């Protein structure tokens, strides 16, 4: 059974660092601590959202040609628990089991916890679809729309639809959701 909770963003200290000198001025131990804080609060978290949270805490808002490789190298050296999906690398707490993770997190305070659909791990979208189907079987389009609204997406643009389809494909492949001949989706 999938459970629902509110997504919480990590509360990181804010430090002003010149973006041109980010890789020179920021101490690697401080970056590592902030990475750990994001994972503790937000895991599973996609690599790009993790990087974004950390660099934004230094008031750096673009991960350009020097910053992104710098962050990726630190992440690689930390030897954290990861999985791969269509969004890229997803980071997990050491205590989480990606194969049995059965939660979905909806937006809390919108400005702080809204995640672009491309930054939501595929397994979490699959869990949201399953959560909706725990109440009633729905046809494909109704399931996609209802799940997107449940997750907090007020507009069904092509990226939101693609995110929901990504989750549905994963859920069907992993036998969490079934599709009948008439197009009804169920558990």
C-alpha positions as CSV (number, residue, x, y, z in Angstrom):
1,X,0.0,0.0,0.0
2,X,1.3,3.4,-1.0
3,X,1.3,6.2,1.6
4,X,1.2,9.9,1.1
5,X,3.1,12.6,2.9
6,X,4.1,16.2,2.3
7,X,7.3,16.9,0.5
8,X,9.8,18.8,2.7
9,X,12.8,20.7,1.3
10,X,16.0,20.7,3.2
11,X,16.6,23.8,5.3
12,X,20.2,24.7,4.4
13,X,22.2,27.6,5.7
14,X,22.6,30.5,3.2
15,X,26.1,31.6,2.3
16,X,27.0,34.2,-0.4
17,X,29.7,32.9,-2.7
18,X,30.8,34.5,-5.9
19,X,29.7,32.1,-8.7
20,X,32.8,32.7,-10.7
21,X,34.9,31.4,-7.7
22,X,32.5,28.8,-6.3
23,X,34.8,25.9,-6.9
24,X,37.8,27.7,-5.3
25,X,36.0,29.4,-2.3
26,X,33.7,26.7,-1.1
27,X,35.1,24.0,1.2
28,X,34.4,20.5,0.0
29,X,33.6,19.3,3.6
30,X,30.9,22.0,3.7
31,X,29.4,20.9,0.4
32,X,29.4,17.3,1.6
33,X,27.5,18.3,4.7
34,X,24.9,20.1,2.7
35,X,24.6,17.2,0.3
36,X,24.0,14.9,3.3
37,X,21.4,17.3,4.7
38,X,19.5,17.3,1.4
39,X,19.5,13.5,1.2
40,X,18.4,13.1,4.8
41,X,15.4,15.4,4.2
42,X,14.5,14.9,0.6
43,X,15.6,11.4,-0.5
44,X,14.9,9.9,-2.9
45,X,16.1,13.0,-4.7
46,X,17.3,13.4,-8.3
47,X,20.9,14.4,-8.9
48,X,20.0,17.7,-10.5
49,X,17.6,18.7,-7.7
50,X,20.3,17.8,-5.2
51,X,22.9,19.9,-6.9
52,X,20.5,22.7,-7.3
53,X,19.6,22.8,-3.6
54,X,23.2,22.8,-2.6
55,X,24.5,25.4,-5.0
56,X,21.5,27.6,-4.3
57,X,22.3,27.5,-0.6
58,X,25.6,29.3,-1.6
59,X,23.5,31.8,-3.6
60,X,24.8,30.3,-6.9
61,X,21.9,29.8,-9.3
62,X,23.6,28.2,-12.4
63,X,25.6,25.0,-12.5
64,X,27.8,25.9,-15.5
65,X,30.8,24.2,-17.0
66,X,32.9,24.3,-13.8
67,X,30.3,24.0,-11.0
68,X,28.4,20.9,-12.3
69,X,31.5,18.8,-12.8
70,X,32.8,20.0,-9.4
71,X,29.5,18.8,-7.7
72,X,29.4,15.6,-9.6
73,X,32.9,14.7,-8.6
74,X,32.1,15.3,-4.9
75,X,29.0,13.2,-5.2
76,X,30.9,10.4,-6.9
77,X,33.6,10.4,-4.2
78,X,30.9,10.2,-1.4
79,X,29.8,6.7,-2.6
80,X,26.2,7.3,-1.8
81,X,23.3,4.9,-2.5
82,X,21.9,5.6,-6.0
83,X,19.7,4.2,-8.6
84,X,19.2,5.2,-12.3
85,X,16.0,6.1,-14.0
86,X,14.9,8.3,-16.9
87,X,15.6,11.4,-14.9
88,X,19.2,10.3,-14.3
89,X,20.8,9.4,-11.0
90,X,18.5,9.3,-7.9
91,X,20.1,9.5,-4.4
92,X,18.7,7.5,-1.5
93,X,19.3,7.4,2.3
94,X,21.3,4.4,3.2
95,X,18.3,3.2,5.2
96,X,15.9,3.3,2.2
97,X,15.3,0.3,0.0
98,X,14.6,1.6,-3.5
99,X,12.9,-1.7,-4.5
100,X,10.3,-1.4,-1.7
101,X,9.9,2.3,-1.5
102,X,6.1,2.9,-1.4
103,X,5.6,6.6,-0.7
104,X,4.5,9.6,-2.6
105,X,5.1,13.2,-1.5
106,X,2.8,16.1,-2.5
107,X,3.7,19.7,-2.4
108,X,3.6,21.5,0.9
109,X,4.3,25.2,0.8
110,X,4.3,25.6,-3.0
111,X,7.2,28.0,-3.5
112,X,9.5,25.9,-1.4
113,X,8.4,22.3,-2.3
114,X,7.2,22.5,-5.8
115,X,9.3,20.2,-7.9
116,X,9.4,20.3,-11.7
117,X,8.1,17.0,-12.9
118,X,11.5,16.3,-14.5
119,X,13.0,16.4,-11.0
120,X,10.6,13.8,-9.5
121,X,12.0,10.3,-9.4
122,X,10.1,7.9,-11.7
123,X,9.4,5.5,-8.8
124,X,7.6,8.4,-6.9
125,X,5.4,9.1,-9.9
126,X,4.6,5.4,-10.2
127,X,3.7,5.4,-6.5
128,X,1.4,8.4,-7.0
129,X,-0.4,6.6,-9.8
130,X,-0.8,3.5,-7.6
131,X,-2.0,5.7,-4.7
132,X,-4.8,7.1,-7.0
133,X,-5.7,3.6,-8.1
134,X,-6.0,2.4,-4.5
135,X,-9.4,4.2,-4.5
136,X,-10.8,3.3,-7.9
137,X,-9.9,2.0,-11.3
138,X,-9.6,4.7,-14.0
139,X,-9.1,4.9,-17.7
140,X,-5.6,6.0,-18.9
141,X,-6.3,9.7,-19.5
142,X,-8.3,10.1,-16.2
143,X,-5.5,8.4,-14.3
144,X,-2.9,10.7,-15.9
145,X,-4.9,13.9,-15.2
146,X,-6.0,12.9,-11.7
147,X,-2.4,11.9,-10.7
148,X,-1.0,15.1,-12.1
149,X,-3.5,17.2,-10.1
150,X,-2.9,15.1,-7.0
151,X,0.8,15.8,-7.2
152,X,0.1,19.6,-7.5
153,X,0.5,20.2,-11.2
154,X,-2.3,22.6,-12.1
155,X,-1.6,22.6,-15.8
156,X,-1.3,19.6,-18.0
157,X,1.6,20.6,-20.3
158,X,3.6,18.2,-22.4
159,X,6.3,17.9,-19.7
160,X,3.8,17.0,-17.0
161,X,2.0,14.4,-19.3
162,X,5.4,13.0,-20.2
163,X,6.3,12.7,-16.5
164,X,3.0,10.9,-15.7
165,X,3.5,8.5,-18.7
166,X,7.1,7.8,-17.5
167,X,5.7,6.8,-14.1
168,X,2.9,4.7,-15.7
169,X,5.4,2.8,-17.9
170,X,7.5,2.1,-14.9
171,X,4.5,1.0,-12.8
172,X,3.3,-1.4,-15.5
173,X,6.7,-2.8,-16.1
174,X,7.1,-3.5,-12.4
175,X,3.6,-5.0,-12.2
176,X,2.3,-2.3,-9.8
177,X,-0.5,-1.4,-12.2
178,X,-2.4,-3.4,-14.8
179,X,-4.0,-2.2,-18.0
180,X,-7.1,-4.0,-19.3
181,X,-8.1,-4.4,-22.9
182,X,-10.6,-1.6,-22.6
183,X,-8.0,0.8,-21.3
184,X,-8.9,0.7,-17.7
185,X,-6.0,1.0,-15.3
186,X,-6.1,-0.9,-12.0
187,X,-4.0,-2.5,-9.3
